[in-house]
Amino acid sequence: MAIFRATTLAILASLAVNSNGFSSCSVTSRSAVSTSSSALSMENNDRRSFLTESMLTLTAGLSAATLNPSPASARVFLDPAMYGDQELRVSAVDSLRESVRRALLQKPSLTPYFLELALLDSLSYDQATNQGGPDGSIIKAVVSSKDTDAHTKSLQECAAVLIEAKKNLKKLSSITI
């Protein structure tokens, strides 16, 4: 590919040197004609020969630029609405929302604990191990906690609501808690 580029550049340089389209007199130089086999005859020094040589130069330049394209820097984003069953995913999320909504209507005092559970789960991401984050992994830690204070009991009650909601989603395995 480097040889092709060097050859193309040599041809372009010789065409530029041999192009006397702007001169008013006809000049023929044997050394100039012999340096480029692809140059047009130097006897016709008119607009037509100049434009022809210019088009050849432009075509050679464009072909050299397009033969070695730069690599693409494209990114591919997978749309979950296009790949996978979006309706099942939406119904699973709606079912979980409804379970949480029902639990909050029955016991409104759990509202700050659901929020705290969500925040604890989101903030549990460990960059060194690339684990944690908003994936429901905090529920296991809350359920296995041996603390007996009221705060931990309320968090465990919220976790129990989410675990029960997960049990109701037997067919939908795309949502993990």
mmCIF file of the C-alpha atoms, coordinates in Angstrom:
data_MODEL
# 
_entry.id   MODEL 
# 
loop_
_atom_site.group_PDB 
_atom_site.id 
_atom_site.type_symbol 
_atom_site.label_atom_id 
_atom_site.label_alt_id 
_atom_site.label_comp_id 
_atom_site.label_asym_id 
_atom_site.label_entity_id 
_atom_site.label_seq_id 
_atom_site.pdbx_PDB_ins_code 
_atom_site.Cartn_x 
_atom_site.Cartn_y 
_atom_site.Cartn_z 
_atom_site.occupancy 
_atom_site.B_iso_or_equiv 
_atom_site.pdbx_formal_charge 
_atom_site.auth_seq_id 
_atom_site.auth_comp_id 
_atom_site.auth_asym_id 
_atom_site.auth_atom_id 
_atom_site.pdbx_PDB_model_num 
ATOM 1   C CA . MET A 1 1   ? 0.000   0.000   0.000   1.00 0.00 ? 1   MET A CA 1 
ATOM 2   C CA . ALA A 1 2   ? 2.928   2.337   0.712   1.00 0.00 ? 2   ALA A CA 1 
ATOM 3   C CA . ILE A 1 3   ? 4.362   1.675   -2.764  1.00 0.00 ? 3   ILE A CA 1 
ATOM 4   C CA . PHE A 1 4   ? 1.018   2.576   -4.332  1.00 0.00 ? 4   PHE A CA 1 
ATOM 5   C CA . ARG A 1 5   ? 0.898   5.817   -2.381  1.00 0.00 ? 5   ARG A CA 1 
ATOM 6   C CA . ALA A 1 6   ? 4.447   6.721   -3.403  1.00 0.00 ? 6   ALA A CA 1 
ATOM 7   C CA . THR A 1 7   ? 3.657   5.986   -7.053  1.00 0.00 ? 7   THR A CA 1 
ATOM 8   C CA . THR A 1 8   ? 0.473   8.032   -6.895  1.00 0.00 ? 8   THR A CA 1 
ATOM 9   C CA . LEU A 1 9   ? 2.302   10.951  -5.312  1.00 0.00 ? 9   LEU A CA 1 
ATOM 10  C CA . ALA A 1 10  ? 5.023   10.767  -7.984  1.00 0.00 ? 10  ALA A CA 1 
ATOM 11  C CA . ILE A 1 11  ? 2.401   10.852  -10.734 1.00 0.00 ? 11  ILE A CA 1 
ATOM 12  C CA . LEU A 1 12  ? 0.628   13.767  -9.101  1.00 0.00 ? 12  LEU A CA 1 
ATOM 13  C CA . ALA A 1 13  ? 3.879   15.693  -8.733  1.00 0.00 ? 13  ALA A CA 1 
ATOM 14  C CA . SER A 1 14  ? 4.839   15.124  -12.347 1.00 0.00 ? 14  SER A CA 1 
ATOM 15  C CA . LEU A 1 15  ? 1.404   16.211  -13.543 1.00 0.00 ? 15  LEU A CA 1 
ATOM 16  C CA . ALA A 1 16  ? 1.639   19.373  -11.508 1.00 0.00 ? 16  ALA A CA 1 
ATOM 17  C CA . VAL A 1 17  ? 5.129   20.138  -12.871 1.00 0.00 ? 17  VAL A CA 1 
ATOM 18  C CA . ASN A 1 18  ? 4.187   19.339  -16.453 1.00 0.00 ? 18  ASN A CA 1 
ATOM 19  C CA . SER A 1 19  ? 0.953   21.300  -16.430 1.00 0.00 ? 19  SER A CA 1 
ATOM 20  C CA . ASN A 1 20  ? 1.584   24.542  -18.294 1.00 0.00 ? 20  ASN A CA 1 
ATOM 21  C CA . GLY A 1 21  ? -2.049  25.461  -18.734 1.00 0.00 ? 21  GLY A CA 1 
ATOM 22  C CA . PHE A 1 22  ? -1.497  29.031  -17.574 1.00 0.00 ? 22  PHE A CA 1 
ATOM 23  C CA . SER A 1 23  ? 1.423   29.791  -19.865 1.00 0.00 ? 23  SER A CA 1 
ATOM 24  C CA . SER A 1 24  ? 0.778   31.792  -23.002 1.00 0.00 ? 24  SER A CA 1 
ATOM 25  C CA . CYS A 1 25  ? 3.272   30.066  -25.255 1.00 0.00 ? 25  CYS A CA 1 
ATOM 26  C CA . SER A 1 26  ? 3.773   26.483  -26.181 1.00 0.00 ? 26  SER A CA 1 
ATOM 27  C CA . VAL A 1 27  ? 6.884   25.067  -24.498 1.00 0.00 ? 27  VAL A CA 1 
ATOM 28  C CA . THR A 1 28  ? 8.011   21.555  -25.194 1.00 0.00 ? 28  THR A CA 1 
ATOM 29  C CA . SER A 1 29  ? 10.685  20.070  -23.045 1.00 0.00 ? 29  SER A CA 1 
ATOM 30  C CA . ARG A 1 30  ? 11.868  16.545  -23.754 1.00 0.00 ? 30  ARG A CA 1 
ATOM 31  C CA . SER A 1 31  ? 12.910  16.020  -20.122 1.00 0.00 ? 31  SER A CA 1 
ATOM 32  C CA . ALA A 1 32  ? 9.495   17.108  -18.856 1.00 0.00 ? 32  ALA A CA 1 
ATOM 33  C CA . VAL A 1 33  ? 7.680   14.828  -21.304 1.00 0.00 ? 33  VAL A CA 1 
ATOM 34  C CA . SER A 1 34  ? 9.869   11.850  -20.550 1.00 0.00 ? 34  SER A CA 1 
ATOM 35  C CA . THR A 1 35  ? 9.470   12.137  -16.746 1.00 0.00 ? 35  THR A CA 1 
ATOM 36  C CA . SER A 1 36  ? 5.805   11.218  -16.830 1.00 0.00 ? 36  SER A CA 1 
ATOM 37  C CA . SER A 1 37  ? 4.386   8.615   -19.132 1.00 0.00 ? 37  SER A CA 1 
ATOM 38  C CA . SER A 1 38  ? 0.837   9.499   -18.155 1.00 0.00 ? 38  SER A CA 1 
ATOM 39  C CA . ALA A 1 39  ? 1.120   13.210  -18.904 1.00 0.00 ? 39  ALA A CA 1 
ATOM 40  C CA . LEU A 1 40  ? -0.736  14.522  -21.920 1.00 0.00 ? 40  LEU A CA 1 
ATOM 41  C CA . SER A 1 41  ? 1.049   15.863  -24.929 1.00 0.00 ? 41  SER A CA 1 
ATOM 42  C CA . MET A 1 42  ? 2.695   19.177  -24.215 1.00 0.00 ? 42  MET A CA 1 
ATOM 43  C CA . GLU A 1 43  ? 1.964   20.454  -27.733 1.00 0.00 ? 43  GLU A CA 1 
ATOM 44  C CA . ASN A 1 44  ? -1.680  21.152  -26.832 1.00 0.00 ? 44  ASN A CA 1 
ATOM 45  C CA . ASN A 1 45  ? -1.346  23.878  -24.234 1.00 0.00 ? 45  ASN A CA 1 
ATOM 46  C CA . ASP A 1 46  ? -4.938  25.031  -24.151 1.00 0.00 ? 46  ASP A CA 1 
ATOM 47  C CA . ARG A 1 47  ? -7.800  25.013  -21.657 1.00 0.00 ? 47  ARG A CA 1 
ATOM 48  C CA . ARG A 1 48  ? -8.949  21.564  -22.661 1.00 0.00 ? 48  ARG A CA 1 
ATOM 49  C CA . SER A 1 49  ? -5.585  19.940  -21.965 1.00 0.00 ? 49  SER A CA 1 
ATOM 50  C CA . PHE A 1 50  ? -5.270  21.853  -18.692 1.00 0.00 ? 50  PHE A CA 1 
ATOM 51  C CA . LEU A 1 51  ? -8.736  20.726  -17.539 1.00 0.00 ? 51  LEU A CA 1 
ATOM 52  C CA . THR A 1 52  ? -8.019  17.154  -18.617 1.00 0.00 ? 52  THR A CA 1 
ATOM 53  C CA . GLU A 1 53  ? -4.754  17.122  -16.665 1.00 0.00 ? 53  GLU A CA 1 
ATOM 54  C CA . SER A 1 54  ? -6.495  18.711  -13.688 1.00 0.00 ? 54  SER A CA 1 
ATOM 55  C CA . MET A 1 55  ? -9.228  16.077  -13.732 1.00 0.00 ? 55  MET A CA 1 
ATOM 56  C CA . LEU A 1 56  ? -6.617  13.306  -13.926 1.00 0.00 ? 56  LEU A CA 1 
ATOM 57  C CA . THR A 1 57  ? -4.800  14.835  -10.978 1.00 0.00 ? 57  THR A CA 1 
ATOM 58  C CA . LEU A 1 58  ? -8.014  15.188  -9.003  1.00 0.00 ? 58  LEU A CA 1 
ATOM 59  C CA . THR A 1 59  ? -9.100  11.635  -9.830  1.00 0.00 ? 59  THR A CA 1 
ATOM 60  C CA . ALA A 1 60  ? -5.707  10.227  -8.817  1.00 0.00 ? 60  ALA A CA 1 
ATOM 61  C CA . GLY A 1 61  ? -5.824  12.185  -5.565  1.00 0.00 ? 61  GLY A CA 1 
ATOM 62  C CA . LEU A 1 62  ? -9.330  11.023  -4.726  1.00 0.00 ? 62  LEU A CA 1 
ATOM 63  C CA . SER A 1 63  ? -8.534  7.399   -5.565  1.00 0.00 ? 63  SER A CA 1 
ATOM 64  C CA . ALA A 1 64  ? -5.459  7.532   -3.324  1.00 0.00 ? 64  ALA A CA 1 
ATOM 65  C CA . ALA A 1 65  ? -7.557  8.922   -0.491  1.00 0.00 ? 65  ALA A CA 1 
ATOM 66  C CA . THR A 1 66  ? -10.336 6.355   -0.833  1.00 0.00 ? 66  THR A CA 1 
ATOM 67  C CA . LEU A 1 67  ? -8.165  3.265   -1.258  1.00 0.00 ? 67  LEU A CA 1 
ATOM 68  C CA . ASN A 1 68  ? -6.865  3.463   2.284   1.00 0.00 ? 68  ASN A CA 1 
ATOM 69  C CA . PRO A 1 69  ? -9.802  4.596   4.446   1.00 0.00 ? 69  PRO A CA 1 
ATOM 70  C CA . SER A 1 70  ? -9.352  5.249   8.127   1.00 0.00 ? 70  SER A CA 1 
ATOM 71  C CA . PRO A 1 71  ? -10.938 2.752   10.514  1.00 0.00 ? 71  PRO A CA 1 
ATOM 72  C CA . ALA A 1 72  ? -14.496 3.477   11.579  1.00 0.00 ? 72  ALA A CA 1 
ATOM 73  C CA . SER A 1 73  ? -15.121 4.601   15.133  1.00 0.00 ? 73  SER A CA 1 
ATOM 74  C CA . ALA A 1 74  ? -18.728 3.453   15.301  1.00 0.00 ? 74  ALA A CA 1 
ATOM 75  C CA . ARG A 1 75  ? -20.458 2.248   18.417  1.00 0.00 ? 75  ARG A CA 1 
ATOM 76  C CA . VAL A 1 76  ? -23.287 -0.243  18.463  1.00 0.00 ? 76  VAL A CA 1 
ATOM 77  C CA . PHE A 1 77  ? -26.155 0.235   20.866  1.00 0.00 ? 77  PHE A CA 1 
ATOM 78  C CA . LEU A 1 78  ? -28.573 -2.620  21.321  1.00 0.00 ? 78  LEU A CA 1 
ATOM 79  C CA . ASP A 1 79  ? -32.108 -1.416  21.713  1.00 0.00 ? 79  ASP A CA 1 
ATOM 80  C CA . PRO A 1 80  ? -33.934 -3.600  24.251  1.00 0.00 ? 80  PRO A CA 1 
ATOM 81  C CA . ALA A 1 81  ? -37.211 -2.700  22.575  1.00 0.00 ? 81  ALA A CA 1 
ATOM 82  C CA . MET A 1 82  ? -35.946 -4.294  19.367  1.00 0.00 ? 82  MET A CA 1 
ATOM 83  C CA . TYR A 1 83  ? -34.027 -7.246  20.834  1.00 0.00 ? 83  TYR A CA 1 
ATOM 84  C CA . GLY A 1 84  ? -36.024 -9.195  23.402  1.00 0.00 ? 84  GLY A CA 1 
ATOM 85  C CA . ASP A 1 85  ? -39.594 -9.162  24.515  1.00 0.00 ? 85  ASP A CA 1 
ATOM 86  C CA . GLN A 1 86  ? -40.252 -5.593  25.613  1.00 0.00 ? 86  GLN A CA 1 
ATOM 87  C CA . GLU A 1 87  ? -43.831 -6.311  26.649  1.00 0.00 ? 87  GLU A CA 1 
ATOM 88  C CA . LEU A 1 88  ? -42.713 -9.006  29.090  1.00 0.00 ? 88  LEU A CA 1 
ATOM 89  C CA . ARG A 1 89  ? -40.089 -6.703  30.562  1.00 0.00 ? 89  ARG A CA 1 
ATOM 90  C CA . VAL A 1 90  ? -42.583 -3.854  30.959  1.00 0.00 ? 90  VAL A CA 1 
ATOM 91  C CA . SER A 1 91  ? -45.146 -6.128  32.575  1.00 0.00 ? 91  SER A CA 1 
ATOM 92  C CA . ALA A 1 92  ? -42.524 -7.437  35.032  1.00 0.00 ? 92  ALA A CA 1 
ATOM 93  C CA . VAL A 1 93  ? -41.514 -3.921  36.052  1.00 0.00 ? 93  VAL A CA 1 
ATOM 94  C CA . ASP A 1 94  ? -45.171 -2.904  36.360  1.00 0.00 ? 94  ASP A CA 1 
ATOM 95  C CA . SER A 1 95  ? -45.865 -5.941  38.540  1.00 0.00 ? 95  SER A CA 1 
ATOM 96  C CA . LEU A 1 96  ? -42.962 -5.075  40.842  1.00 0.00 ? 96  LEU A CA 1 
ATOM 97  C CA . ARG A 1 97  ? -44.101 -1.452  41.033  1.00 0.00 ? 97  ARG A CA 1 
ATOM 98  C CA . GLU A 1 98  ? -47.596 -2.556  41.928  1.00 0.00 ? 98  GLU A CA 1 
ATOM 99  C CA . SER A 1 99  ? -46.273 -4.834  44.684  1.00 0.00 ? 99  SER A CA 1 
ATOM 100 C CA . VAL A 1 100 ? -44.259 -1.989  46.198  1.00 0.00 ? 100 VAL A CA 1 
ATOM 101 C CA . ARG A 1 101 ? -47.203 0.408   45.805  1.00 0.00 ? 101 ARG A CA 1 
ATOM 102 C CA . ARG A 1 102 ? -49.504 -2.040  47.619  1.00 0.00 ? 102 ARG A CA 1 
ATOM 103 C CA . ALA A 1 103 ? -46.987 -2.456  50.454  1.00 0.00 ? 103 ALA A CA 1 
ATOM 104 C CA . LEU A 1 104 ? -46.660 1.330   50.799  1.00 0.00 ? 104 LEU A CA 1 
ATOM 105 C CA . LEU A 1 105 ? -50.419 1.817   50.850  1.00 0.00 ? 105 LEU A CA 1 
ATOM 106 C CA . GLN A 1 106 ? -50.779 -0.808  53.584  1.00 0.00 ? 106 GLN A CA 1 
ATOM 107 C CA . LYS A 1 107 ? -47.875 0.558   55.626  1.00 0.00 ? 107 LYS A CA 1 
ATOM 108 C CA . PRO A 1 108 ? -46.812 4.119   54.637  1.00 0.00 ? 108 PRO A CA 1 
ATOM 109 C CA . SER A 1 109 ? -44.082 4.169   57.292  1.00 0.00 ? 109 SER A CA 1 
ATOM 110 C CA . LEU A 1 110 ? -41.999 1.876   55.016  1.00 0.00 ? 110 LEU A CA 1 
ATOM 111 C CA . THR A 1 111 ? -41.576 4.620   52.387  1.00 0.00 ? 111 THR A CA 1 
ATOM 112 C CA . PRO A 1 112 ? -38.204 5.971   53.654  1.00 0.00 ? 112 PRO A CA 1 
ATOM 113 C CA . TYR A 1 113 ? -36.917 2.422   54.074  1.00 0.00 ? 113 TYR A CA 1 
ATOM 114 C CA . PHE A 1 114 ? -37.721 1.502   50.464  1.00 0.00 ? 114 PHE A CA 1 
ATOM 115 C CA . LEU A 1 115 ? -35.874 4.650   49.405  1.00 0.00 ? 115 LEU A CA 1 
ATOM 116 C CA . GLU A 1 116 ? -32.936 3.793   51.661  1.00 0.00 ? 116 GLU A CA 1 
ATOM 117 C CA . LEU A 1 117 ? -32.882 0.235   50.312  1.00 0.00 ? 117 LEU A CA 1 
ATOM 118 C CA . ALA A 1 118 ? -32.768 1.563   46.747  1.00 0.00 ? 118 ALA A CA 1 
ATOM 119 C CA . LEU A 1 119 ? -29.974 4.010   47.609  1.00 0.00 ? 119 LEU A CA 1 
ATOM 120 C CA . LEU A 1 120 ? -27.946 1.386   49.478  1.00 0.00 ? 120 LEU A CA 1 
ATOM 121 C CA . ASP A 1 121 ? -28.280 -0.949  46.512  1.00 0.00 ? 121 ASP A CA 1 
ATOM 122 C CA . SER A 1 122 ? -27.223 1.740   44.032  1.00 0.00 ? 122 SER A CA 1 
ATOM 123 C CA . LEU A 1 123 ? -24.281 2.906   46.127  1.00 0.00 ? 123 LEU A CA 1 
ATOM 124 C CA . SER A 1 124 ? -22.966 -0.617  46.726  1.00 0.00 ? 124 SER A CA 1 
ATOM 125 C CA . TYR A 1 125 ? -20.926 -0.580  43.483  1.00 0.00 ? 125 TYR A CA 1 
ATOM 126 C CA . ASP A 1 126 ? -17.263 -1.495  43.956  1.00 0.00 ? 126 ASP A CA 1 
ATOM 127 C CA . GLN A 1 127 ? -15.102 -0.195  41.113  1.00 0.00 ? 127 GLN A CA 1 
ATOM 128 C CA . ALA A 1 128 ? -12.149 -2.444  41.974  1.00 0.00 ? 128 ALA A CA 1 
ATOM 129 C CA . THR A 1 129 ? -14.172 -5.664  41.597  1.00 0.00 ? 129 THR A CA 1 
ATOM 130 C CA . ASN A 1 130 ? -16.767 -4.265  39.162  1.00 0.00 ? 130 ASN A CA 1 
ATOM 131 C CA . GLN A 1 131 ? -19.558 -5.770  41.273  1.00 0.00 ? 131 GLN A CA 1 
ATOM 132 C CA . GLY A 1 132 ? -22.580 -4.381  43.040  1.00 0.00 ? 132 GLY A CA 1 
ATOM 133 C CA . GLY A 1 133 ? -24.621 -1.415  41.962  1.00 0.00 ? 133 GLY A CA 1 
ATOM 134 C CA . PRO A 1 134 ? -28.374 -1.289  41.363  1.00 0.00 ? 134 PRO A CA 1 
ATOM 135 C CA . ASP A 1 135 ? -28.776 -5.029  40.838  1.00 0.00 ? 135 ASP A CA 1 
ATOM 136 C CA . GLY A 1 136 ? -30.676 -6.097  43.948  1.00 0.00 ? 136 GLY A CA 1 
ATOM 137 C CA . SER A 1 137 ? -27.590 -7.563  45.630  1.00 0.00 ? 137 SER A CA 1 
ATOM 138 C CA . ILE A 1 138 ? -28.216 -5.546  48.805  1.00 0.00 ? 138 ILE A CA 1 
ATOM 139 C CA . ILE A 1 139 ? -31.348 -7.573  49.588  1.00 0.00 ? 139 ILE A CA 1 
ATOM 140 C CA . LYS A 1 140 ? -29.278 -10.634 50.448  1.00 0.00 ? 140 LYS A CA 1 
ATOM 141 C CA . ALA A 1 141 ? -27.167 -8.568  52.866  1.00 0.00 ? 141 ALA A CA 1 
ATOM 142 C CA . VAL A 1 142 ? -30.235 -7.021  54.526  1.00 0.00 ? 142 VAL A CA 1 
ATOM 143 C CA . VAL A 1 143 ? -32.035 -10.356 54.925  1.00 0.00 ? 143 VAL A CA 1 
ATOM 144 C CA . SER A 1 144 ? -28.956 -12.065 56.382  1.00 0.00 ? 144 SER A CA 1 
ATOM 145 C CA . SER A 1 145 ? -28.294 -9.216  58.831  1.00 0.00 ? 145 SER A CA 1 
ATOM 146 C CA . LYS A 1 146 ? -28.478 -10.277 62.475  1.00 0.00 ? 146 LYS A CA 1 
ATOM 147 C CA . ASP A 1 147 ? -29.247 -6.806  63.854  1.00 0.00 ? 147 ASP A CA 1 
ATOM 148 C CA . THR A 1 148 ? -32.501 -6.603  65.797  1.00 0.00 ? 148 THR A CA 1 
ATOM 149 C CA . ASP A 1 149 ? -33.078 -2.851  65.932  1.00 0.00 ? 149 ASP A CA 1 
ATOM 150 C CA . ALA A 1 150 ? -36.228 -1.293  64.401  1.00 0.00 ? 150 ALA A CA 1 
ATOM 151 C CA . HIS A 1 151 ? -34.351 0.214   61.467  1.00 0.00 ? 151 HIS A CA 1 
ATOM 152 C CA . THR A 1 152 ? -32.957 -3.139  60.316  1.00 0.00 ? 152 THR A CA 1 
ATOM 153 C CA . LYS A 1 153 ? -36.338 -4.810  60.872  1.00 0.00 ? 153 LYS A CA 1 
ATOM 154 C CA . SER A 1 154 ? -37.999 -2.232  58.593  1.00 0.00 ? 154 SER A CA 1 
ATOM 155 C CA . LEU A 1 155 ? -35.350 -2.784  55.904  1.00 0.00 ? 155 LEU A CA 1 
ATOM 156 C CA . GLN A 1 156 ? -35.906 -6.542  56.202  1.00 0.00 ? 156 GLN A CA 1 
ATOM 157 C CA . GLU A 1 157 ? -39.650 -6.027  55.831  1.00 0.00 ? 157 GLU A CA 1 
ATOM 158 C CA . CYS A 1 158 ? -39.055 -4.057  52.612  1.00 0.00 ? 158 CYS A CA 1 
ATOM 159 C CA . ALA A 1 159 ? -36.743 -6.800  51.358  1.00 0.00 ? 159 ALA A CA 1 
ATOM 160 C CA . ALA A 1 160 ? -39.416 -9.399  52.135  1.00 0.00 ? 160 ALA A CA 1 
ATOM 161 C CA . VAL A 1 161 ? -41.938 -7.454  50.004  1.00 0.00 ? 161 VAL A CA 1 
ATOM 162 C CA . LEU A 1 162 ? -39.489 -7.480  47.086  1.00 0.00 ? 162 LEU A CA 1 
ATOM 163 C CA . ILE A 1 163 ? -38.695 -11.179 47.528  1.00 0.00 ? 163 ILE A CA 1 
ATOM 164 C CA . GLU A 1 164 ? -42.414 -11.985 47.525  1.00 0.00 ? 164 GLU A CA 1 
ATOM 165 C CA . ALA A 1 165 ? -42.865 -9.895  44.377  1.00 0.00 ? 165 ALA A CA 1 
ATOM 166 C CA . LYS A 1 166 ? -40.045 -11.842 42.759  1.00 0.00 ? 166 LYS A CA 1 
ATOM 167 C CA . LYS A 1 167 ? -41.744 -15.118 43.590  1.00 0.00 ? 167 LYS A CA 1 
ATOM 168 C CA . ASN A 1 168 ? -44.829 -13.875 41.744  1.00 0.00 ? 168 ASN A CA 1 
ATOM 169 C CA . LEU A 1 169 ? -42.715 -13.386 38.618  1.00 0.00 ? 169 LEU A CA 1 
ATOM 170 C CA . LYS A 1 170 ? -41.977 -17.055 37.880  1.00 0.00 ? 170 LYS A CA 1 
ATOM 171 C CA . LYS A 1 171 ? -42.219 -16.709 34.114  1.00 0.00 ? 171 LYS A CA 1 
ATOM 172 C CA . LEU A 1 172 ? -40.160 -13.544 33.859  1.00 0.00 ? 172 LEU A CA 1 
ATOM 173 C CA . SER A 1 173 ? -36.512 -14.252 34.511  1.00 0.00 ? 173 SER A CA 1 
ATOM 174 C CA . SER A 1 174 ? -35.068 -11.060 33.015  1.00 0.00 ? 174 SER A CA 1 
ATOM 175 C CA . ILE A 1 175 ? -35.579 -9.079  36.220  1.00 0.00 ? 175 ILE A CA 1 
ATOM 176 C CA . THR A 1 176 ? -33.186 -10.042 39.019  1.00 0.00 ? 176 THR A CA 1 
ATOM 177 C CA . ILE A 1 177 ? -33.588 -8.940  42.575  1.00 0.00 ? 177 ILE A CA 1 
# 
